[in-house]
């Protein structure tokens, strides 16, 4: 049985949607309620976010509009992270450090990115079809980029800046609890 391009696109979209849904579920679960502080996953997450942000910025079109959106998204993410950190509570219980963040800010940042990602996923088949029609042998095809939209780049950098700065703040807060108070 041979699959048509439409069926292939539909299957790809289904796989991506399920994977994205799982990642969103995990992200939302980590944004709400009391959390155990774990350094290693925080370092990995912050490093991956920083590398992804740098990659997206490097791949983004270099226009004044794109740079303004990128700076705006990163700046808003930074501000939200600092505000969220000022409302984060740390506690030391049974030899472990726990923190409770501001739930609405974490959920809000995730919701902004999820909404923009959802919009991009809905438009992806249309963009792929347009790129396929624009392709001619021997020419550079206009393959759609995940960062070709300044708004998508801004949403991603908002989320990345928020989680990187918030992660650094969690380290600082946890370190203050670890030091003996004498």
C-alpha positions in Angstrom: 0.0 0.0 0.0 1.5 3.3 -1.1 0.8 6.4 1.0 0.0 9.6 -0.7 1.8 12.8 0.4 -1.4 14.0 2.1 -1.6 10.8 4.2 2.1 11.1 5.0 1.7 14.7 6.1 -1.3 13.7 8.3 0.6 10.9 10.0 3.6 13.2 10.5 1.3 15.8 12.1 -0.3 13.1 14.3 3.1 11.9 15.6 4.3 15.5 16.2 1.1 16.4 17.9 1.3 13.4 20.3 4.9 14.1 21.1 4.3 17.8 21.6 1.3 16.9 23.8 3.4 14.7 26.0 6.1 17.4 26.3 3.4 20.0 27.1 1.9 17.8 29.8 5.4 17.3 31.4 6.1 21.1 31.2 2.7 22.0 32.8 3.2 19.4 35.6 6.6 21.0 36.4 5.0 24.5 36.5 2.4 23.9 39.1 2.8 23.0 42.8 5.6 22.1 45.1 8.6 20.7 43.3 11.7 18.9 44.5 14.9 20.8 43.5 17.0 18.6 41.3 20.2 20.2 39.9 21.1 17.8 37.1 17.8 18.0 35.1 17.8 21.8 35.6 21.3 22.1 34.2 20.4 19.9 31.2 17.2 21.8 30.5 18.8 25.2 30.8 21.7 24.2 28.5 19.4 22.7 25.9 17.2 25.8 26.0 20.3 28.1 25.6 21.6 26.1 22.7 18.2 26.0 21.0 17.8 29.7 21.5 21.2 30.5 20.0 20.5 28.1 17.1 17.1 29.7 16.4 18.6 33.2 16.5 21.4 32.1 14.1 18.9 30.6 11.7 16.4 33.5 11.8 16.2 36.0 9.0 18.4 39.0 9.8 15.9 41.8 9.5 15.3 44.7 11.9 11.7 43.4 12.5 13.0 39.9 13.5 15.7 41.4 15.7 13.1 43.6 17.5 10.8 40.7 18.0 13.7 38.5 19.3 14.8 41.2 21.8 11.3 41.8 22.9 10.6 38.1 23.5 13.8 37.6 25.4 13.3 40.8 27.4 9.7 39.8 28.4 10.9 36.3 29.4 13.7 37.8 31.5 11.2 40.2 33.3 8.7 37.4 33.9 11.4 35.1 35.3 12.6 37.8 37.7 9.0 38.4 38.8 8.3 34.7 39.2 11.5 34.3 41.3 10.4 37.0 43.6 7.3 34.9 44.3 9.0 31.5 44.6 9.2 29.9 48.0 12.0 27.6 49.0 11.9 25.1 51.9 14.2 22.5 53.3 12.5 19.3 54.5 13.8 15.9 55.3 17.2 16.7 53.9 15.9 17.9 50.5 15.1 21.3 49.0 11.7 22.0 47.6 10.4 25.1 45.8 6.9 26.3 44.9 6.8 28.8 42.0 4.2 31.2 40.9 1.8 28.9 39.0 0.2 31.5 36.8 3.4 32.8 35.3 4.8 29.4 34.5 1.5 28.3 32.9 1.2 31.6 31.1 4.6 31.3 29.5 3.9 27.7 28.5 0.5 28.7 27.1 2.0 31.5 24.9 4.5 29.1 23.4 2.0 26.2 23.0 -0.5 28.6 21.2 2.2 29.7 18.8 3.4 26.2 18.3 -0.1 25.0 17.6 -0.6 27.7 15.1 2.7 26.8 13.3 1.7 23.1 13.3 -1.7 23.9 11.7 0.1 26.0 9.0 2.9 23.5 8.4 1.1 21.4 5.7 0.2 24.5 3.8 3.8 25.8 4.0 5.2 22.4 2.9 2.9 22.3 0.0 3.8 25.8 -1.0 7.5 25.0 -0.8 7.0 21.8 -2.9 5.3 23.8 -5.6 8.0 26.5 -5.5 10.7 23.8 -6.0 12.3 23.4 -9.3 15.3 21.1 -10.0 18.6 22.9 -9.8 17.3 25.8 -7.7 17.3 26.4 -4.0 13.9 25.6 -2.7 12.2 27.8 -0.2 12.0 25.3 2.6 9.9 26.7 5.5 11.9 27.4 8.6 10.5 27.1 12.1 12.0 30.5 12.8 10.9 32.3 9.6 8.2 34.1 11.6 9.4 36.9 13.9 6.4 36.1 16.2 7.3 32.4 16.5 10.9 33.4 17.3 9.7 35.9 19.9 7.5 33.3 21.6 10.3 30.8 21.7 12.8 33.3 23.1 10.3 34.4 25.7 10.0 30.9 26.9 13.7 30.1 26.6 14.8 33.3 28.5 12.2 32.6 31.2 13.3 29.1 31.8 17.0 29.9 31.7 16.8 32.8 34.1 14.3 31.0 36.3 16.7 28.0 36.4 19.6 30.2 37.5 17.4 31.8 40.1 16.4 28.3 41.4 20.1 27.4 41.8 20.7 30.6 43.7 17.7 30.1 46.0 18.7 26.5 46.7 22.3 27.4 47.4 21.1 29.9 50.0 19.2 27.1 51.8 22.2 24.8 51.7 24.5 27.2 53.5 24.4 26.8 57.3 22.9 29.7 59.1 25.3 30.4 61.9 
